[in-house]
């Protein structure tokens, strides 16, 4: 599988990232699928579970995602915050 540095280099080389300083690919779904194919790794629900566990959304500024996140937080308030 990929380590972060090699994945970022590959994403730049394959033009999914504009530069090594870019934060995310312009076409993340396509980049993810291509990286999985390049690594000869099968898609599975466990991959998405691992991604969800390790994702850091603290610095996210995407308005659509923040609206989605706010909706989920209203629907499913954390224990003790009800």
C-alpha positions as CSV (number, residue, x, y, z in Angstrom):
1,X,0.0,0.0,0.0
2,X,1.0,3.7,0.0
3,X,2.8,5.7,2.6
4,X,1.9,9.4,2.6
5,X,5.0,10.7,0.8
6,X,4.9,8.2,-2.0
7,X,1.1,8.7,-2.5
8,X,1.5,12.4,-2.7
9,X,4.4,12.1,-5.2
10,X,2.3,9.7,-7.3
11,X,-0.8,12.0,-7.2
12,X,1.4,14.9,-8.5
13,X,3.0,12.7,-11.2
14,X,-0.4,11.4,-12.3
15,X,-1.7,15.0,-12.3
16,X,-4.4,14.4,-9.7
17,X,-2.7,17.1,-7.6
18,X,-1.6,20.4,-9.1
19,X,1.6,20.5,-6.9
20,X,3.1,18.8,-3.9
21,X,1.8,21.7,-1.7
22,X,-1.9,21.0,-2.8
23,X,-4.1,19.9,0.0
24,X,-6.5,17.6,-2.0
25,X,-7.0,16.4,-5.5
26,X,-9.5,18.3,-7.7
27,X,-11.1,14.9,-8.5
28,X,-10.7,13.0,-5.2
29,X,-13.0,10.0,-6.1
30,X,-11.2,9.5,-9.3
31,X,-7.8,9.9,-7.6
32,X,-8.7,7.4,-4.9
33,X,-9.9,4.8,-7.4
34,X,-6.7,5.2,-9.6
35,X,-4.5,4.9,-6.5
36,X,-6.2,1.7,-5.5
37,X,-5.8,0.3,-9.0
38,X,-2.1,1.3,-9.0
39,X,-1.5,-0.4,-5.7
40,X,-3.4,-3.4,-6.9
41,X,-5.6,-3.2,-3.8
42,X,-9.2,-4.4,-3.7
43,X,-11.9,-2.0,-2.6
44,X,-13.6,-3.0,0.6
45,X,-15.6,-1.5,3.4
46,X,-12.7,-1.8,5.8
47,X,-10.7,0.7,3.7
48,X,-13.5,3.3,4.2
49,X,-13.7,2.4,7.9
50,X,-9.9,3.0,8.2
51,X,-10.2,6.3,6.3
52,X,-13.1,7.5,8.5
53,X,-11.1,6.7,11.7
54,X,-8.0,8.6,10.6
55,X,-9.6,11.5,8.8
56,X,-9.0,14.9,10.3
57,X,-11.8,17.4,9.5
58,X,-10.7,20.1,11.9
59,X,-9.4,22.4,9.2
60,X,-12.1,21.7,6.6
61,X,-13.6,24.8,5.1
62,X,-15.8,23.4,2.4
63,X,-19.3,24.9,2.9
64,X,-21.2,21.9,1.6
65,X,-19.3,19.6,3.9
66,X,-19.7,21.9,6.9
67,X,-23.5,22.0,6.3
68,X,-23.5,18.2,6.1
69,X,-21.5,17.9,9.3
70,X,-23.8,20.4,11.1
71,X,-26.8,18.4,10.0
72,X,-25.3,15.1,11.3
73,X,-24.4,16.8,14.6
74,X,-28.0,18.0,15.0
75,X,-29.4,14.6,14.1
76,X,-27.0,12.6,16.2
77,X,-25.8,14.8,19.1
78,X,-22.8,13.4,21.0
79,X,-23.5,11.7,24.3
80,X,-23.7,14.3,27.1
81,X,-24.3,17.2,24.7
82,X,-28.0,16.7,24.3
